[in-house]
Amino acid sequence: MTMASPARVARQIPLYLTLAAGAFAMAFPFLWMGLSAFKTPAEIAAVPPVWVPERLSFDNFVRVFEVAPFATYLRNSVLVTAVCVLVTQATSIMAAFAFSALRFKGRDWLFAAVVSLMVAPFELLIITNYATMADLRLIDTLPALVLPFVSSIFYMFIIRTTFQSVPEGLYWAARIDGAGNWRYLWTILVPVARPTITTTSLLNAIAAWNAFMWPLLVINTSANRTLPVGLYSFITEGGVRYELLMAAATVAVLPMLMLFAVASNQIIQGIARGGLKG
């Protein structure tokens, strides 16, 4: 094993310092949020700021579930996120298979037309989606948080890229052996693309978990609120209960952090395979 020369190490020091500074800048808000979740109201309002609380008390976390129906918000977020991920990934996988393995007239033109729809931001469709939910009488219901997100062109595009990396000869070999399209998709393509599918699933879960604008528009009662909207419960006319808000935000962030920690290896493999290259 060869050792790096001192000159090369010296040239890399500024790079590592810059990366370390960037990592600290990104992690600092989460660190401050986590520490503030254990502070008392006096420590939160102290000037100069108190960096580390005098004692680690879980009183704020207990109060979070007493001040607002936070357990209901948590349940709704878990349910909506799980359904969104399962349904969206299923439709994205099947669409990616159709546009990568199947041969039909106008496939490339249809794919180009579908991908072109990605230029339309979700905000442009809010009025149409809201009117649709109102016509279906789904305002202030959990299905209204899922139906507009049952498909994703972006995730379909990423999964299709991975499917196209599989040799076409494998498809025809499977067909000769008696495997139909459905069996070939779920027994060969999906296992091969598992890292990419895991990556898109995590991105989908984060998007569904952190959704704020759409739930704020279609949900009117606390029984159907999700966590991002539920954080408003700690903002009152008398001011913001920052210690409770930080504790509630910590509870809201922890599931995504744990999910990322569990799926981190799959995510790295998915990126390395080129599914998210560029």
Secondary structure, DSSP 8 states (H G I E B T S, - for coil): -----HHHHHHHHHHHHHHHHHHHHHHHHHHHHHHHTT--HHHHH-SS--SS-SS---HHHHHHHHHS-HHHHHHHHHHHHHHHHHHHHHHHHHHHHHHHT---TTHHHHHHHHHHGGGS-GGGGHHHHHHHHHHTT-TTSTHHHHGGGS--HHHHHHHHHHHHTS-HHHHHHHHHTT--HHHHIIIIIHHHTHHHHHHHHHHHHHHHHH--HHHHHH--SGGG--HHHHGGGGEETTEE-HHHHHHHHHHHHHHHHHHHHHHHHHHHHHHHTTTT--
